[in-house]
Amino acid sequence: MHKFTQQAIRVAIYIGLTLTVAALLVLGAGADPMRCGRIFIFGIFGSLNGFAEVLVKAAPLLLAGLGISIGFRSGFFNIGAEGQMYMGAIAATAVAMAPLPFPLWAHTALAMAAAFLAGGFWAFIPGILKAKFGISEIINTLMLNYIAFDLTGVLIRGALQDSTDYLPQSPILVPELTCILEPTRLHAGFLLALVMVAFAWWLMEYTPVGFELQAVGSNKRAAKCLGINVMKSIVLASCLGGGLAGVAGAGELLGVQHRLLEGLVGSSGY
């Protein structure tokens, strides 16, 4: 059976199991699963705004989940996507607030690039610790979440705070991700997420780099025997995953909230 068909069947089974469990939970709560299902479907497809909001919520989940999956397939268990999203948002805010002599689109692109670098750097720390010293990335990435969140709180009460407001938040940022479906909040970050999904699929399935990352994730000793630089692959996987999470945070910043504040990413990183 073709690999794509196998994956499609697997996804269909997962969706079916999810719906079955959800129906059982609704029944256990004493409600009508059919009625809840109708409300759920109508909430998504019953209006343009409802459908757009689903896509708005999906964009950071796609990017963060994509980054995490690259790490998982490479043997790097990244639990720190939320912290990497905050670091990406911080970097994007700093660039967006800077008076740069560039057109708006270039300023926005620089902010997104800074977010990728910041998220990648935040994941590089546990990545190099795992690759060089064998230190568990699970604990390190989790703890770095709290540091990033607290750093956000410090900065929006200090260097990045709106000087015209007493609230702990940055000024409204001029660079933004363009709205692509008026009058909803759906922004170009969703299209960017789709592009990143396609790029990651191509990278992991059709390039030597993707082969090396997956080989390291499957069996480090065998990968080393094949001449693959295991340390480099682990660090690369961590940085790619963290970078994508950073872009997810910048997407929420420049596409939805338009200012840095606590709780910016919600629980998208988990």
Secondary structure, 3 states (H helix, E strand, C coil): CCHHHHHHHHHHHHHHHHHHHHHHHHHHCCCCHHHHHHHHHHHHHCCHHHHHHHHHHHHHHHHHHHHHHHHHHCCCCCCCHHHHHHHHHHHHHHHHHCCCCCCHHHHHHHHHHHHHHHHHHHHHHHHHHHHHHCCCHHHHHHHHHHHHHHHHHHHCCCCCCCCCCCCCECCCCCCCCCECCCCCCCEHHHHHHHHHHHHHHHHHHHCHHHHHHHHHHHCHHHHHHCCCCHHHHHHHHHHHHHHHHHHHHHHHHHHHHCCCECCCCCCCCC
